[in-house]
Amino acid sequence: MSLRSIQILSICLFLTSSISAAAAGDYDAQDVSFDKPVRTPDGILQPGKYTIRLEDRMADRAIVRITEPGGAEHYFLSVPSKTLTAAFKGLIFFPVSTGTAALNGWECGGCKRPLEFVYPKDDAVALTADTGKPVLAYDASYDKLPANLSPADRKVVTLWLLAPKSVTPQGKGEGLTAAKYSAPKVVASAEPLPKRMPKTGSLAFLEVIAGFLSFTAGAVVFLWRKVSALPLVWKMAGLTMIGGMVVGFALPVASSYQTAKVYFPSASQLAPVNPVETDAEMAVSIVDRDTEVERLKARNRRLEALLAALRQRNAGQ
Amino acid sequence: MRLIEKLLFMAGLIAVCLGGAQLLRFELFQSTHAASLPQAEAVKSPILGKLEIPRLGLSLPILDNDDAKSLTLSVGHIPGTSVIGSLGNAGIAGHRDTAFRPLRRIRVGDRIETHTGQEAVYVVKTIRIVDPADTSLLRESTSPLLTLVTCYPFDYAGSAPYRFVIQAEMTVHSPPSISSRPSVGGK
């Protein structure tokens, strides 16, 4: 495949996805169609129409979902890119010279930066060699995680940046370097966080209270008009009655509503955390940081024992 | 005098009707949707799922936005925060005098459940009262959180000067099977 045909293919794929994005109109999602097979971190997608969606966002990484027309879903890890640039919002491809086109990243409608996809280690090694470009990778075996990462695993799996030691004139990578990668702490958010907390006070009760007060005022005016024609004694009796009503009903109601006084949670609200029973049937995986810490400590202990054994063997030799 | 009298009665009637209509809409929406969850085919449903706090007997449909119209009906997901039930920090807002009124009795340690296709159980860790301009509690965190936001004080008439913010940490996370996952994410 010549360089020109690669460029044409990439432009076709890009335009297809960009036009579909405009048609989709969803900030976090995009309809894309491929006329050639496309490699993704979760396998090869056959030609067809798909929906790509920003599924989840975390502090330093994001989960992207691609849905097939039949409903099958593919999830993979991505990070806000430090280096990728896109002329338009949409998919970004690796400049592969042969074989299947490969997705490099995606800039969703509202993303601050393009999302760069993270490939499984073996795929990333192949892509690095094929393109001569650095590729983000994860190695589930390094973190002692299953090959199919669960949502909890995606959050903790170590990210690597694989890069070729040198690049041939044909654009192929030679050799491999691997370094742990720390993604920028940029939330891959399609919509920015609100500048203020949401308005959560409805005016419904205020309107009802104001309505009743207005009714009361109308009634007072009505009574005053009727009473004004009466002798002074009756007027005094009427005023006393209204005063009694105010003292008896209106003041207790008004005093039950707080003014601008600031309240803080009571001691009972801020009581120590109670143990909570979890529903074992519902639990498929438990997000437990203590367990994670224990696992890492155990791994450290194993590594230290291995190191000690190696030192002992070296000393013996 | 008669004109003033008529104007006062008219204003009272309008105000009571407006306030009453809002409360009626909330009650009607709750009675219609409280038991229902979004179905897989209801892709464009504004209802993302259900929020439950068993100790308070609270069960509310979660809408996909926190605009005035959504919050009149129920509680809403705060745009810009993570997907509810995900590993990020998901925010939900609600009116203090309707949907989130029972939150005045919430305590640290209370259990909160969300059913959005990604079933999750949270435990209340902190209760804070903050200025409305302080959105730091909505930022992404390193642990999966659910942040509930409502106005404070609860009995304040009108636009309250503070926000009552509850942060709960995820303890149980149950990802849905692919076949049963409703397409309700994506905020």
Interface residues (C-beta under 8 A of the other chain):
Chain A: D26 D28 A29 R53 L54 E55 D56 R57 M58 A59 I63 R65 T67 G71 A72 E73 S150 P151 A152 R154 K155 V187 S189 E191 P192 L193 P194 K195 R196 M197 P198 K199 T200 G201 S202 L203 A204 F205 L206 E207 V208 I209 A210 G211 F212 L213 S214 F215 T216 A217 G218 V221 F222 R225 S256 Y257 Q258 T259 A260 K261 V262 Y263 F264 P265 S268 Q269 L270 A271 P272 V273 N274 P275 V276 T278 D279 M282 A283 V284 S285 I286 V287 D288 R289
Chain B: M1 R2 I4 E5 K6 L8 F9 A11 G12 L13 I14 A15 V16 C17 L18 G19 G20 Q22 L23 F26 D66 A68 L71 T72 G76 I78 P79 G80 T81 S82 V83 S86 L87 G88 A93 G94 H95 R96 D97 T98 F100 I106 R107 V108 G109 R111 Q118 E119 V121 V123 K125 I127 I129 V130 P132 A133 D134 T135 L138 R139 E140 S141 T142 S143 P144 V149 T150 C151 Y152 P153 D155 Y156 A157 G158 S159 A160 P161 Y162 R163 V165 M170 T171 V172 H173 S174 P175 I178 S179 R181 S183 G185 G186 K187
